[in-house]
Amino acid sequence: MTMKEVEHAHATYDTPHLNAAVGVFALLANLVSVKMILAIRDIEVSANHLADIVDLPVDQTSHELHRLESAGIVSRQRRESRDFYLLNGVHAGALAEAAIFHAEHQQQERTRAGSPTSNLRPN
């Protein structure tokens, strides 16, 4: 068995976590959720502060935070009668970042393909 086959064997399609993974992708398919995840990658924030950061009403921000918390993507800590939110681990932030890098790369490729020098790539 090659190394690639061994790695692939761990990524089975019948994993018990497959439905949960699809749920995470569904949450990440929401612009507001991605903005929020990116905003709290390295900091703890209150819903009010996060609403200011992502330029949304507090009630919408709180609703999205509740969805992210229910999915286990963010956690809430109560301090001095205020709730603060932070990412649970780095995975959701890394997925959001990877999606943005992928989109940037695709845009660069489309731009390069449309330029007159796109056929001058080294072989």
C-alpha positions as CSV (number, residue, x, y, z in Angstrom):
1,M,0.0,0.0,0.0
2,T,1.4,3.4,-1.0
3,M,1.5,6.4,1.4
4,K,-1.3,8.0,-0.7
5,E,-3.5,4.9,-0.2
6,V,-2.8,4.9,3.5
7,E,-3.8,8.6,3.8
8,H,-6.9,8.0,1.7
9,A,-7.9,5.1,3.8
10,H,-8.4,7.5,6.7
11,A,-10.7,9.7,4.7
12,T,-13.5,7.3,4.2
13,Y,-16.9,8.3,2.9
14,D,-18.8,6.5,5.6
15,T,-17.2,8.2,8.6
16,P,-19.6,9.0,11.4
17,H,-18.5,12.6,11.3
18,L,-19.5,13.2,7.7
19,N,-22.9,14.7,8.5
20,A,-21.4,17.0,11.1
21,A,-18.7,18.1,8.5
22,V,-21.5,18.9,6.0
23,G,-23.2,20.9,8.7
24,V,-20.0,22.9,9.3
25,F,-19.7,23.6,5.6
26,A,-23.4,24.7,5.5
27,L,-22.6,27.3,8.3
28,L,-19.6,28.4,6.4
29,A,-21.7,28.9,3.3
30,N,-23.2,31.9,5.1
31,L,-21.4,35.3,4.5
32,V,-22.3,36.5,8.0
33,S,-20.9,33.4,9.7
34,V,-17.7,33.6,7.8
35,K,-17.3,37.3,8.6
36,M,-17.8,36.5,12.3
37,I,-15.5,33.5,12.3
38,L,-12.7,35.6,10.7
39,A,-13.3,38.4,13.1
40,I,-12.9,36.3,16.2
41,R,-10.1,34.1,15.1
42,D,-7.6,35.5,17.6
43,I,-9.8,37.5,20.1
44,E,-12.7,37.1,22.5
45,V,-15.5,39.5,21.9
46,S,-19.0,40.4,23.1
47,A,-21.9,40.2,20.8
48,N,-22.1,44.1,20.8
49,H,-18.4,44.4,19.8
50,L,-18.7,41.8,17.2
51,A,-21.8,43.5,15.7
52,D,-19.7,46.6,15.3
53,I,-16.8,44.7,13.7
54,V,-19.0,43.0,11.1
55,D,-21.4,46.0,10.8
56,L,-24.6,44.1,11.6
57,P,-27.4,44.7,14.1
58,V,-26.8,43.1,17.5
59,D,-29.9,40.9,17.2
60,Q,-28.7,39.4,13.9
61,T,-25.2,39.0,15.4
62,S,-26.6,37.2,18.5
63,H,-28.7,34.9,16.3
64,E,-25.7,33.9,14.2
65,L,-23.6,33.5,17.3
66,H,-26.2,31.1,18.7
67,R,-26.1,29.0,15.5
68,L,-22.3,28.9,15.6
69,E,-22.4,28.0,19.3
70,S,-25.0,25.2,18.7
71,A,-22.7,23.7,16.1
72,G,-19.7,23.8,18.5
73,I,-17.8,26.3,16.4
74,V,-17.8,29.1,19.0
75,S,-18.1,29.0,22.7
76,R,-19.5,31.5,25.1
77,Q,-18.0,32.6,28.5
78,R,-19.9,34.7,31.0
79,R,-17.9,37.4,32.8
80,E,-19.3,40.3,34.8
81,S,-22.8,39.9,33.4
82,R,-21.6,39.9,29.8
83,D,-21.1,37.0,27.4
84,F,-17.9,36.8,25.4
85,Y,-17.4,34.6,22.4
86,L,-14.4,32.8,21.0
87,L,-13.7,30.1,18.4
88,N,-13.5,26.5,19.6
89,G,-10.1,25.6,18.2
90,V,-8.6,26.8,15.0
91,H,-10.4,24.5,12.5
92,A,-13.4,26.7,11.5
93,G,-11.0,29.7,11.1
94,A,-8.6,27.7,9.0
95,L,-11.5,26.5,6.8
96,A,-12.7,30.1,6.3
97,E,-9.1,31.2,5.5
98,A,-8.5,28.4,3.1
99,A,-11.7,29.2,1.3
100,I,-10.6,32.8,0.9
101,F,-7.2,31.8,-0.3
102,H,-8.7,29.4,-2.8
103,A,-11.0,32.2,-4.1
104,E,-8.1,34.6,-4.4
105,H,-6.1,31.9,-6.2
106,Q,-8.9,31.2,-8.6
107,Q,-9.3,34.9,-9.3
108,Q,-5.6,35.2,-10.0
109,E,-5.7,32.3,-12.4
110,R,-8.7,33.7,-14.3
111,T,-6.9,37.1,-14.5
112,R,-3.7,35.4,-15.7
113,A,-5.6,33.3,-18.3
114,G,-7.2,36.4,-19.7
115,S,-3.9,38.3,-20.0
116,P,-2.0,38.3,-23.3
117,T,1.1,36.8,-21.6
118,S,-0.8,33.8,-20.2
119,N,0.7,31.5,-22.8
120,L,4.3,32.4,-21.9
121,R,4.5,30.2,-18.8
122,P,7.6,28.0,-18.5
123,N,7.2,24.4,-19.4
